[in-house]
Amino acid sequence: MVRMWRNVVLTALLCAATAVAATAGVAATGGVASGGRERSDSGTETRRCVEQFGAAVRAYATATRERDAERYKALVHDGYTIVSADGEVRSGKADSMAFVEELFADPSWRRTLHERRRVVSGCDTGFVLFDSEYSKPADGHRARLRTGLGFTRADGRWLVLHDQSSRVGR
């Protein structure tokens, strides 16, 4: 339990640092910066963790694009929290997945994910920031979003711990 909360705090700090760096237009620090470029002090284990992190990010994007709730559920931590663009908070895997399953059951929406930043801190925490567009063409609804995902590594697997979207622009 202490390790989970340590990872929550580290992920939150990493998210905050990355948000500040993204706003300033610079790469954040913490092991690996955007584009998967490793620092020279990284070892084999860190490289393997970075590769696994990339695979987890791709799996998240695929599960979202394909609206595959079961695959998505396998990618999230028990402490998974979602903060939607309207500020609604869903806490815990059960509450968050109920929202995701309802969302994925609706075939009328579209969502793009374009990776903006990626940061990995050793083999403990990772963060990815997406520019995104969510739309429901039938309703004429469209929202430009910036979505940040905080990951933690548990039992050798990268899992999404925190998912937050914010509206950007008009």
C-alpha positions in Angstrom: 0.0 0.0 0.0 2.8 2.4 0.9 4.5 1.6 -2.5 1.2 2.4 -4.3 0.9 5.8 -2.6 4.6 6.5 -3.2 3.9 5.9 -6.9 0.8 8.0 -6.8 2.8 10.9 -5.4 5.7 10.4 -7.8 3.3 10.2 -10.7 1.5 13.4 -9.6 4.8 15.2 -9.3 5.9 13.9 -12.7 2.6 15.0 -14.2 3.0 18.5 -12.7 6.6 18.8 -13.9 5.6 17.7 -17.4 2.6 20.1 -17.5 4.9 23.0 -16.6 7.5 21.8 -19.2 4.8 21.4 -21.9 3.6 24.9 -21.2 7.1 26.3 -21.4 7.8 24.2 -24.6 10.7 22.3 -23.2 11.3 18.6 -22.5 10.7 17.5 -18.9 13.4 15.7 -17.0 13.2 12.3 -15.4 15.0 9.5 -17.2 13.7 9.7 -20.7 12.2 12.8 -22.4 10.0 13.1 -25.4 10.4 10.8 -28.4 11.9 8.0 -26.3 15.5 9.5 -26.3 17.4 7.9 -23.4 20.0 9.7 -21.3 23.5 8.3 -21.4 23.3 7.1 -17.8 20.5 4.6 -18.6 21.1 0.9 -18.3 19.7 -2.2 -19.9 16.9 -2.4 -17.3 15.8 1.2 -18.0 15.9 0.6 -21.7 13.7 -2.4 -21.3 11.3 -0.4 -19.1 11.2 2.4 -21.7 10.4 -0.1 -24.4 7.6 -1.7 -22.3 6.3 1.8 -21.5 6.0 2.5 -25.2 4.1 -0.7 -25.7 1.7 0.2 -22.9 1.1 3.6 -24.4 0.4 2.0 -27.8 -1.9 -0.6 -26.2 -3.9 2.2 -24.5 -4.3 4.1 -27.8 -5.4 0.9 -29.6 -7.9 -0.1 -26.9 -9.3 3.5 -27.0 -9.5 3.6 -30.8 -11.1 0.1 -31.0 -13.4 0.8 -27.9 -12.1 -2.5 -26.4 -13.2 -2.2 -22.8 -11.6 -5.5 -21.7 -8.2 -4.7 -23.2 -8.5 -1.2 -21.6 -9.4 -2.7 -18.2 -6.2 -4.8 -18.3 -4.2 -1.6 -18.7 -5.4 0.2 -15.6 -4.3 0.1 -12.0 -6.8 -0.7 -9.2 -6.4 2.9 -8.0 -7.2 4.3 -11.5 -8.7 7.8 -11.4 -10.2 9.7 -14.2 -10.7 13.5 -14.2 -12.7 14.5 -17.2 -12.5 17.8 -19.1 -15.6 19.0 -17.2 -14.0 18.3 -13.9 -15.9 15.1 -13.0 -13.8 12.7 -11.0 -14.1 8.9 -11.0 -12.0 7.1 -8.4 -11.0 3.5 -8.4 -11.0 0.9 -11.1 -14.6 -0.1 -10.7 -16.0 3.4 -10.9 -13.7 4.5 -13.7 -14.3 1.4 -15.8 -18.1 1.8 -15.4 -17.6 5.2 -17.1 -15.3 3.7 -19.8 -17.6 0.8 -20.6 -20.6 3.2 -21.0 -18.5 5.5 -23.2 -17.1 2.6 -25.3 -20.7 1.2 -25.8 -21.6 4.4 -27.7 -20.4 4.1 -31.3 -21.2 7.7 -32.2 -18.0 9.4 -30.9 -14.5 9.7 -32.3 -11.3 10.5 -30.5 -7.9 11.2 -31.9 -4.7 10.9 -29.8 -1.5 12.6 -31.0 1.4 12.2 -28.6 3.0 15.4 -27.5 5.3 14.4 -24.7 6.6 11.3 -23.0 8.6 11.0 -19.8 9.7 7.8 -18.1 11.4 7.9 -14.6 13.4 4.7 -14.3 11.1 1.7 -14.0 8.7 3.3 -11.6 6.6 6.0 -13.2 5.8 7.3 -16.7 3.7 10.1 -18.2 2.4 10.7 -21.6 0.7 13.8 -22.8 -1.6 13.7 -25.8 -3.3 16.4 -27.9 -6.7 15.0 -28.6 -10.0 15.8 -30.3 -13.2 14.3 -29.1 -16.2 14.6 -31.4 -19.7 13.3 -31.8 -20.4 14.2 -35.5 -24.2 13.5 -35.3 -24.5 16.1 -32.5 -22.1 18.5 -33.9 -20.1 18.3 -30.7 -16.3 18.8 -30.9 -13.7 19.4 -28.1 -10.0 19.9 -28.4 -8.4 18.3 -25.4 -5.0 17.8 -23.8 -4.9 14.5 -22.0 -2.3 13.4 -19.6 -1.8 9.8 -18.4 0.2 8.9 -15.4 1.5 5.4 -15.3 3.0 3.3 -12.5 4.8 0.0 -12.9 3.3 -2.8 -10.8 4.3 -6.5 -10.9 6.4 -5.8 -14.0 3.6 -4.1 -16.0 2.9 -0.5 -16.8 -0.6 0.5 -15.7 -2.5 3.7 -16.0 -3.0 5.2 -12.6 -4.3 8.7 -13.5 -6.1 10.0 -16.6 -6.9 13.7 -16.9 -8.2 15.7 -19.8 -8.5 19.5 -20.1 -10.1 21.6 -22.8 -7.7 23.7 -24.8 -8.5 26.4 -27.3 -11.9 26.9 -28.8 
